[in-house]
Amino acid sequence: MTGMDRPRRLRRTPAMRRLVAETSLEPRHLILPMFVADGLDEPREISSMPGVFQHTMDSLRKAAVEAVAAGVGGLMLFGVPKAEDKDAQGSGASDPDGILNRGLRALVHEVGGSTVVMADTCLDEFTDHGHCGVLDAAGAVDNDATLTRYVEMALAQAETGADLLGTSGMMDGQVGAIREGLDAAGYADTGILAYAAKYASAFYGPFREAVGSSLQGDRRTYQQDPANRREAIRELELDLLEGADIVMVKPAMSYLDILREVADRSTVPVAAYQISGEYAMITAAARNGWIDRKGAVLESLLGIRRAGADMVLTYWATEAAHWLA
């Protein structure tokens, strides 16, 4: 036995394991996605995401204060308009009095300066067809016409005081168009969190309920094919050239190889989004007694961090932050 390697020496006690841990998970690494819905009298639980709610303006403020007190790094806000307020152009997305922009102003007023307020800069919640852009005469998403709408949306969000704009639509040139529009309007300090590699995933299902999606068809002509790796690096490089301040991979758990490659190549911080389907799977298994909930949640988040994420969007952000504290 003399001279045998003994890796177990460094696993012997909790203190030893803590000392040599290669990856840390802290509240500041976590970002809480939130939903604010128009026309609600009280928060409404999302049936496919137990424990996650569409908020009223009051409950949004309350949940934001709780998250910040727990030490989360940021808040990402999605707006849910009334069905009758949707149209083909997603007009509500750029309306200063639209639900998302009102929610952003509420967050900035309530917790601005003590956390990073982030906005979802995409049209899908606001269009009556549910796509992330405007459609052409043939019913296909018109990339360049959509960029014009994104800039209008970005300017409205920047006016609310949002710190970061999340470009989630996967249109070609979206980061550059928004950066140019922000700079020209005097919002040079407003940052862009670019969804560099966003895949057309089956795991988005519960999110569609969360935002009241009106989607007809699918998004495979603009979101990435799950079969492709090199394409993600091409998208990353384009977003970096166009001025992205942070880049993101979405989803997280089924795309950890992509996350690792992006993290190895990125010159800016890297985020990953633990999406609704990932949340729903662990939640359902835990409710059936098939898995330890707390252990699975923390292990999943640690795995995303280990794969290279500097920050993780997760619906468990506040709860996990309490555990970690």
C-alpha positions in Angstrom: 0.0 0.0 0.0 3.0 2.3 0.4 3.0 5.1 -2.1 -0.6 4.5 -3.2 -2.5 7.7 -4.2 -5.1 8.5 -1.7 -7.6 11.0 -3.1 -10.0 10.1 -0.3 -7.8 12.0 2.2 -9.2 15.2 0.8 -12.8 14.0 1.2 -12.5 12.8 4.8 -14.4 15.6 6.6 -16.9 18.4 5.7 -14.2 21.0 6.5 -11.7 19.3 4.2 -14.2 19.0 1.4 -15.0 22.7 1.8 -11.4 23.6 1.7 -10.6 21.9 -1.6 -13.9 22.5 -3.4 -13.2 23.6 -7.0 -16.6 25.2 -7.6 -18.7 27.4 -5.3 -22.4 28.2 -5.4 -23.3 31.4 -3.7 -26.5 33.5 -3.6 -24.9 36.2 -5.8 -24.6 33.6 -8.6 -28.3 33.2 -8.8 -30.9 35.2 -10.9 -34.6 34.9 -10.3 -36.9 35.0 -13.3 -40.2 36.6 -12.4 -43.6 37.0 -14.2 -45.9 40.0 -13.8 -49.3 39.7 -15.3 -51.9 42.3 -16.2 -55.4 42.1 -14.7 -54.7 39.9 -11.7 -56.2 40.7 -8.3 -53.9 38.2 -6.6 -50.9 36.1 -7.5 -51.7 33.0 -9.7 -49.7 29.8 -9.3 -48.5 28.3 -12.6 -49.9 24.8 -12.5 -47.0 23.2 -14.4 -44.5 25.0 -12.2 -45.7 24.5 -8.6 -44.4 27.3 -6.4 -43.9 29.8 -9.2 -46.4 32.5 -9.7 -47.7 35.1 -12.1 -47.5 38.2 -9.9 -49.6 41.2 -9.4 -47.6 44.5 -9.1 -47.8 44.3 -5.3 -46.7 40.7 -5.0 -44.0 41.3 -7.5 -42.5 44.0 -5.3 -42.8 41.8 -2.2 -41.1 38.8 -3.9 -38.4 41.1 -5.2 -37.6 42.4 -1.8 -37.4 38.9 -0.4 -35.1 37.8 -3.2 -32.8 40.7 -2.6 -32.8 40.2 1.1 -31.7 36.6 0.5 -28.8 37.9 -1.6 -29.7 36.9 -5.1 -27.6 38.5 -7.8 -30.4 39.7 -10.1 -34.0 39.6 -11.2 -35.2 38.9 -14.8 -38.7 40.1 -15.5 -41.2 38.8 -18.0 -44.5 40.5 -18.7 -47.8 38.8 -19.3 -50.4 41.0 -21.0 -54.1 40.4 -21.3 -55.0 38.3 -24.3 -57.0 41.2 -25.8 -54.0 43.5 -25.7 -51.9 41.3 -28.0 -51.5 42.1 -31.7 -49.4 41.1 -34.7 -46.7 43.7 -33.9 -46.5 43.0 -30.2 -47.3 46.7 -29.6 -47.5 46.2 -25.8 -43.8 45.4 -25.6 -42.8 49.0 -26.4 -45.7 50.7 -24.8 -44.4 52.7 -21.7 -47.6 51.7 -20.0 -47.5 48.1 -21.0 -47.3 45.5 -18.2 -43.6 44.7 -18.6 -42.5 48.3 -18.6 -44.7 49.1 -15.6 -43.2 46.1 -13.8 -39.7 47.1 -14.6 -40.3 50.6 -13.2 -41.7 49.0 -10.0 -38.7 46.8 -9.6 -36.2 49.7 -10.2 -38.1 51.8 -7.7 -38.3 49.1 -5.1 -34.9 47.3 -5.3 -32.9 49.2 -7.9 -29.3 49.7 -6.8 -29.4 46.8 -4.5 -29.7 44.2 -7.3 -29.5 44.0 -11.1 -32.8 44.5 -12.8 -33.1 42.6 -16.1 -35.7 42.8 -18.8 -36.8 40.2 -21.3 -36.4 42.0 -24.6 -38.5 39.8 -26.8 -41.9 40.1 -28.5 -43.4 36.6 -28.0 -45.5 37.4 -24.9 -47.0 40.3 -26.7 -47.8 39.0 -30.2 -51.1 37.3 -31.0 -49.3 34.6 -33.0 -46.8 33.9 -30.2 -43.6 34.2 -32.3 -40.6 36.2 -31.2 -40.9 38.6 -34.1 -43.2 40.1 -36.6 -44.4 38.0 -39.6 -44.1 38.7 -43.3 -46.8 38.1 -45.9 -46.0 34.4 -46.1 -46.3 34.0 -42.3 -42.6 33.6 -41.6 -40.7 35.6 -39.0 -39.2 38.7 -40.7 -35.8 39.0 -39.2 -35.0 42.6 -40.1 -38.5 44.0 -39.5 -38.2 42.4 -36.1 -35.0 44.2 -35.3 -36.8 47.5 -35.6 -39.3 46.4 -33.1 -36.6 45.1 -30.7 -34.9 48.5 -30.8 -38.2 50.2 -29.9 -38.8 47.7 -27.1 -35.2 48.1 -25.8 -35.5 51.9 -25.7 -38.7 51.6 -23.7 -37.1 49.2 -21.3 -33.9 51.4 -20.9 -36.2 54.3 -20.0 -37.5 52.3 -17.1 -34.0 52.1 -15.6 -33.5 48.4 -16.3 -29.8 47.5 -15.9 -29.6 44.7 -18.5 -31.7 43.8 -21.5 -32.1 40.1 -22.3 -32.1 39.6 -26.1 -33.9 36.2 -26.2 -35.4 36.3 -29.7 -32.5 34.7 -31.6 -32.8 37.1 -34.6 -29.6 37.6 -36.6 -28.0 41.0 -35.7 -30.2 41.6 -32.7 -27.4 42.5 -30.3 -25.8 45.0 -32.7 -29.1 46.6 -33.6 -30.1 47.1 -30.0 -26.6 48.3 -29.0 -26.6 50.9 -31.8 -30.1 52.0 -30.9 -29.3 52.4 -27.2 -26.1 54.3 -27.8 -27.8 56.7 -30.2 -30.5 57.5 -27.7 -28.1 58.1 -24.8 -28.4 54.8 -23.1 -24.7 53.7 -23.4 -24.7 52.4 -19.8 -27.6 50.0 -20.4 -26.1 46.5 -20.8 -27.1 43.6 -23.0 -27.4 40.0 -21.8 -27.4 38.2 -25.1 -29.0 34.8 -25.4 -26.1 33.6 -27.6 -27.1 30.0 -27.8 -30.8 29.4 -27.3 -32.0 26.0 -28.5 -35.4 24.9 -29.7 -36.1 22.8 -26.7 -39.0 20.5 -25.6 -38.3 21.6 -22.1 -39.8 25.0 -22.5 -43.3 23.6 -22.2 -44.2 25.0 -18.7 -42.9 28.4 -19.6 -45.5 28.7 -22.3 -48.2 28.5 -19.6 -46.2 30.9 -17.4 -46.4 33.7 -20.1 -49.8 32.8 -21.5 -48.2 32.0 -24.9 -50.3 32.3 -28.1 -47.7 30.4 -30.1 -48.8 28.8 -33.4 -46.3 26.4 -34.9 -42.8 26.3 -33.5 -39.6 28.4 -33.4 -37.2 26.1 -35.1 -36.4 28.5 -37.9 -34.7 30.9 -35.5 -33.9 29.0 -32.3 -30.9 26.6 -32.6 -31.2 23.0 -33.6 -30.4 20.7 -30.6 -28.2 18.6 -32.8 -25.6 21.4 -33.3 -22.5 22.4 -31.3 -20.4 24.5 -33.7 -23.3 26.7 -34.5 -23.4 27.8 -30.9 -19.8 29.1 -31.1 -20.6 31.0 -34.3 -23.6 32.6 -32.5 -21.3 33.4 -29.5 -18.7 35.1 -31.7 -21.3 37.2 -33.5 -22.8 38.4 -30.3 -19.4 39.3 -28.9 -18.6 41.3 -32.0 -21.9 43.1 -31.8 -21.3 44.2 -28.2 -22.8 41.7 -25.8 -21.9 42.4 -22.2 -22.9 38.9 -21.0 -23.8 35.9 -23.0 -26.2 33.1 -22.2 -26.8 29.4 -22.9 -30.4 28.2 -22.7 -31.5 25.5 -21.6 -28.8 24.5 -19.1 -28.9 20.9 -18.0 -29.3 19.2 -21.4 -26.7 21.6 -22.9 -23.8 21.5 -20.4 -21.4 20.6 -23.1 -22.4 23.8 -25.0 -22.1 25.8 -21.8 -18.5 24.5 -21.3 -17.5 25.4 -24.8 -19.0 28.8 -24.6 -17.4 29.5 -21.3 -14.0 28.4 -22.6 -14.2 30.9 -25.5 -16.1 33.8 -24.1 -14.4 37.1 -23.2 -17.4 38.3 -21.2 -19.3 36.7 -18.3 -21.5 33.6 -19.1 -25.0 32.9 -17.9 -27.1 29.8 -18.1 -30.9 29.4 -17.8 -32.2 26.5 -15.8 -35.6 26.5 -17.6 -39.1 25.7 -16.7 -39.0 22.0 -17.8 -35.9 21.4 -15.6 -37.7 23.0 -12.7 -40.9 21.0 -13.3 -39.1 17.6 -13.6 -37.2 17.9 -10.3 -40.3 19.4 -8.6 -42.6 16.5 -9.8 -40.1 13.8 -8.8 -39.6 15.3 -5.4 -43.4 15.6 -4.8 -43.7 11.9 -5.6 -40.9 11.1 -3.1 -38.6 9.8 -5.8 -35.8 12.3 -5.2 -34.4 14.5 -2.4 -35.6 18.0 -3.5 -33.0 20.2 -1.8 -30.2 17.9 -2.7 -31.3 17.7 -6.3 -31.8 21.4 -6.6 -28.4 22.3 -5.2 -26.6 19.6 -7.2 -28.2 20.7 -10.4 -27.2 24.3 -9.8 -23.6 23.3 -8.8 -23.4 21.3 -12.0 -24.3 24.3 -14.1 -21.7 26.4 -12.3 -19.1 23.7 -12.7 -19.8 23.6 -16.5 -18.8 27.2 -16.7 -21.7 29.5 -15.8 -20.8 32.6 -13.9 -24.5 33.1 -13.1 -27.6 30.9 -13.3 -31.2 31.9 -13.9 -33.3 29.6 -11.8 -36.8 29.6 -10.3 -35.2 28.4 -7.1 -33.0 31.4 -6.7 -34.6 32.8 -3.5 -35.0 29.5 -1.8 -31.6 28.3 -2.8 -30.1 31.5 -1.6 -31.7 31.0 1.8 -30.2 27.4 1.9 -26.8 28.6 0.9 -26.8 31.5 3.4 
